[in-house]
Amino acid sequence: MIIKNTVLETVCGVTSKFPETGQPEIAFAGKSNVGKSSLINSLVNRKALARTSSQPGKTQTINFYHVNDALYFVDLPGYGYTNASVEVRQSWGRMIERYLHTSKDLKVVFLLLDIRHAPSANDCQMYDWMLAQGYEPVIIATKLDKIKRSQVQKQLKLMRTTLQAGSDIKIFPFSSLTKAGKDEILNFIDSLITEEA
């Protein structure tokens, strides 16, 4: 899949009505600072379309990016952001839940996890919740460039064990710095959309 154009089309806050896009939607979930914005920027070949920040919790809305006039990348708010009040965190959680429940066009939810660490309690909760909703999460293990090549398989195994994820759950190791894994992720998205056509 070659991405030629992307535009931020809709930004939804806590009380917003979500658009009915009528096109395939690919959602990205992950805790604050896991590299969601960097991943989206990398996939669409743009440096600053999705705003990256060294300050976690920047994405507090659900952002709909229209890609190639043919599909949408949906950036969900980062969860587990400790500096936000409990009330704010709960409202983000409800917003994510509402989107996942109501979207008629959602094809897949990518769950982003930092390859350097075992999934946190929040990560496991999100993963289990997605399974309970009938989604089969696809894992993107971010920050691949931060570990040695010899550690990759060990970290991926740790991820699977902690999540209790079977071998049927796909994991894509990814680095926004080296672009490793980018083509595999785009090909996977392409295969989902081609099935649809």
Secondary structure, 3 states (H helix, E strand, C coil): CCCCCEEEEEEECCCCCCCCCCCCEEEEEEECCCCHHHHHHHHCCCCCCCCCCCCCCCCCCEEEEEECCCEEEEECCCECCCCCCHHHHHHHHHHHHHHHHHCCCEEEEEEEEECCCCCCHHHHHHHHHHHHCCCCCEEEEECHHHCCHHHHHHHHHHHHHHHCCCCCCCEEECCCCCCCCHHHHHHHHHHHHHHHC
